[in-house]
Amino acid sequence: MEASLGEIPFGIDFHPLKELVAVSLITGDLHLYKYNTDDSSLQRCLDLHAHAESCRTVRFINGGQAVATGSKDCSILATDVETGSVIARLENAHENAINSLINLTESTVATGDDEGCIKVWDTRQRSCSGSINAHEDYISDMNFVSDSMKLLTTSGDGTLSVCNLRTYKVQTRSEFSEDELSSVVVMKNGRKVICGSQGGTLLLYSWGFFKDCSDRFVDLSPNSVEAMLKLDEDRLITGSENGLISLVGILPNRIIQPIAEHSEYPVEGLAFSHDRRFLGSISHDQMLKLWDLNEILQGSENAAKGQDASSDSDSDGMDVDDNPSHSKKGTKTKNANKGGAGFSGSKNFFADL
């Protein structure tokens, strides 16, 4: 299934219960599509000009009742999924352009901006519950580890940070990487953290030992790894700047196989449908594509299970080093427009949610 978006997309997310997929666009628009598994059709059901500037990130929130978007114009918008009406808008949610947004719990979300600031929003208390200056450059990706209340973040400054959401402090930060870090997933039952990079190298960190990576996987280089999704504890799916979507094994590290080619343009985002039947991808070719996971993974099962998981011989402990290093900013930075005021007016954003 595929649909022409008409503009370059920046964000993608699937509804947690229904056959709906949301896409945010460079024009500031938000599109919702309903996909039909019977006739393999995609039908646009909402086209909203959500923001004055580019809409960089999108997530369904509140159990799918609303969809939240973050923008280069520093605002956050909550839109009703059923009616398409605006529930609430928070102007100047950040002082700088918003680049990342994720769900933490059913009632909390986190946003990250172009200058490395992260804010946590509590929809029950209808306020911003805390902020963390985690990086020196844009927040490229975030991953929440609920058991330990840790938020893992990657940035254009080339570092991985571990943020403690109980204290709203950076608990530890990796040393500076040669490349911007673009994505992060947690695998091997919480023992390994995998980061994608602009140079195409996957950096593997052992939990509790985040100062320096324990392993590097270079077979995807020199193509930048723009997006990653965890398929299971041993395999992940990557989207690269050459348009390839690949199935990658971790420990042992190997490209199991390319599973799809979106286009010759960079893959901007990947997401799973609520039942994990479909893989959604967006790219600079201005197309939304939905891939049947069973079909594109066919033939890879035997290769994926070819080596025993015991190949991962690390016996790392779980203690986290607690002296964050202050790494230098990376050579590449993401252009951002400076926003207005910071926290003012933020406490009433979720009043109607």
Summary of the structure (lengths in Angstrom):
residues: 353
radius of gyration: 19.2
end to end distance: 32.5
largest distance: 55.6
contacts: 1271
relative contact order: 0.15
helix: 4%
strand: 49%
